[in-house]
């Protein structure tokens, strides 16, 4: 019975961490709407959260998170350049 309570507590703590991350992510998204790094920062937060919640990921090559971050940077560059084309600065 004690193990069930422990498991429920652990699941609630994991849910709380994910919920707080989602709240912060929404806040950061609203604040960084015009930022050129609007995709990169949430991606870096997601990679950090994954490494915090799943310690076995430490054995995974650093190329996986690096490729995710580089893909997010590439998306930000494309979004930023297409916005500049649509709304050139005078």
N, C-alpha and C positions, 0 to 999 in steps of 0.2 A: 504494500500500500504506500509505503514511504517513497518507493521508486516512482510511482505514478505521480505523486505530488511534485517530485523533483523534475520529472519530465514535463509536466504542465508548466511549472515555473520557468524552465529553460525555454520552452516554446513561447511563452509570453514575453520573456526578455528578448528573444530573437525578433518577435513581432514588433516590439517597442522600438528596437534599433532600426528596423526597416522602415517603420512608420515615421520616426524622427528624421531619417534620411530623406524620405519622400517629401516631408514638409519643408526641409531645408532646400531640397532640389527645386521645388516649386518657387520658393522665395528667391533663390539664386537665378532661376529662369526669368522671373519677372524683373529683377534688378538688372540683369545682363542682357536685356532684349536687344539693345543696340551695340553690344560688345562684339568685337570680331572673334572672340573665343567662346561663343555661347554654346557650342557643342563640346568643345574640348574639356572645359571645366567639369561639367556633369559626368563625362566619360572617365575622367581621372578620379572623381569621387566614387564612381561605381567600381572601378578597379580596386581602389583602396578599401571599399566596403567588402568586396569579395575576398580580398586577402585577409581582412580582419575576421570575417565570419567563418572562412574555410581555411584554417591553417595548413592543410595538405597542399594548398596551391603554392606554397613557398617552394616546393620542389619543381614546379612548372617553370619552364624556360622563361627568361625575362622577355623573350621575343613576342610572346602572346600579348601581354599588356602594352608593350611598346607598339605593336602593330595596331591595336585598338586606338591608342592615343594618336598615332600618325594618321589613321583613317579619319578620326574626328577633326584633326587639324586640317586635313585636306578638304573635308566638307565645309569647315568654317571659311577656308580661303575661297572656295567656290561661291558660297553664299555671300561673302563680303564683296567679291568682285562683281557678281551679278547685281547686287544692290547698287554698287557704284555706277554700273552701266545704266541702270534704270533711273538713278537720281544723281547725275553728275554734280559735283560741287563747283560753284562758280568762284 
